[in-house]
Amino acid sequence: MFGAHGLRALAGFDESDLRLLRMFSVVVGAGGLSAATAELQVDLSTVSRQFKELEGKLGVRLARRGRGGFTLTKEGEQLHLATRQLFDAIQAFMRDTAALSLPTGPCLRIGLVDALLT
């Protein structure tokens, strides 16, 4: 999908890559870098730098951007689909594991006051 360089880059996938993918998803959803700045709460130069960083890590151009507007390349469309699947899977995981922390039976909580000030 992204060539050998992109596969090597994702082999060491970490939290910073997840942030870049989130940024990419927001940019695509907003329809461009400028439109995404409000939701991401960063300036345009930061969004542009992060977008270029993601393209550099993957070794492909993800979008055509400029005066003509913002359009995804074929690789950008593939990444967008994969990113949506990833974030859907993360949400499903969070939903499934949230049930593990719910109490299964009655819960009795006792509070003790060590000292009172009047």
C-alpha positions in Angstrom: 0.0 0.0 0.0 2.7 2.6 1.0 5.8 0.8 -0.2 8.7 -0.6 1.8 9.7 2.8 3.3 6.2 3.3 4.7 6.0 -0.2 6.1 9.3 0.2 7.9 8.0 3.5 9.4 4.9 1.9 10.7 6.8 -1.1 12.2 7.9 1.2 15.0 4.4 2.6 15.5 4.0 4.7 18.7 1.8 7.4 20.3 3.3 10.2 18.2 2.2 8.3 15.1 -1.3 7.9 16.5 -1.4 11.7 17.0 -0.3 12.2 13.4 -3.1 9.8 12.2 -5.6 11.7 14.4 -4.5 14.9 12.8 -4.8 13.4 9.3 -8.3 12.2 10.1 -9.4 15.6 11.4 -7.9 17.4 8.3 -9.7 15.0 5.9 -13.0 15.4 7.9 -12.6 19.2 7.8 -11.8 19.3 4.1 -8.4 20.8 4.5 -5.6 22.0 6.7 -6.9 25.5 7.4 -10.4 24.2 8.2 -8.9 21.7 10.7 -7.0 24.2 12.8 -10.0 25.1 15.0 -10.7 21.5 15.9 -7.1 20.6 16.5 -6.5 23.9 18.4 -3.2 24.6 16.7 -2.1 27.1 14.0 -1.9 26.3 10.3 1.9 26.0 10.3 1.8 23.3 12.9 -0.9 21.3 11.0 1.1 21.7 7.8 4.3 20.6 9.5 2.6 17.5 11.0 1.0 16.6 7.7 4.4 16.8 5.9 5.9 14.7 8.8 3.2 12.0 8.2 3.9 12.1 4.5 7.6 11.8 5.1 7.2 8.8 7.4 5.0 7.0 4.9 7.1 8.0 1.9 4.0 9.1 -0.1 2.1 12.2 -0.9 -1.3 12.0 0.8 -3.1 15.0 -0.7 -2.9 17.8 -3.2 -3.4 21.1 -1.5 -3.2 24.6 -2.6 -5.3 27.2 -4.3 -7.3 24.5 -6.1 -8.4 23.1 -2.8 -7.7 19.9 -0.8 -8.0 16.5 -2.5 -6.7 13.2 -1.3 -4.4 11.1 -3.5 -5.0 7.4 -4.0 -2.7 6.7 -1.1 -4.4 9.4 1.0 -7.7 7.7 0.4 -6.3 4.3 1.4 -4.8 5.8 4.5 -8.0 7.5 5.4 -9.9 4.2 5.2 -7.3 2.4 7.2 -7.3 5.3 9.8 -11.1 5.1 10.2 -10.9 1.4 10.7 -8.2 1.9 13.3 -10.1 4.5 15.3 -13.3 2.4 15.0 -11.4 -0.6 16.5 -10.0 1.6 19.3 -13.5 2.8 20.2 -14.8 -0.8 20.2 -11.9 -1.8 22.4 -12.6 1.0 24.8 -16.3 0.1 24.9 -15.6 -3.6 25.5 -13.0 -3.0 28.2 -15.2 -0.3 30.0 -17.5 -3.2 31.0 -14.7 -4.8 32.8 -14.4 -2.0 35.4 -18.1 -1.9 36.2 -19.0 -3.3 39.6 -20.8 -6.7 39.3 -22.7 -6.6 42.5 -23.7 -4.3 45.4 -21.1 -1.9 46.6 -20.8 -0.6 50.1 -18.7 2.5 50.7 -17.7 3.6 54.1 -16.2 6.9 54.9 -14.4 7.8 58.1 -13.7 11.3 59.4 -10.4 11.5 61.2 -11.0 14.9 62.8 -13.5 17.7 62.7 -12.7 21.4 62.7 -15.2 23.8 64.0 
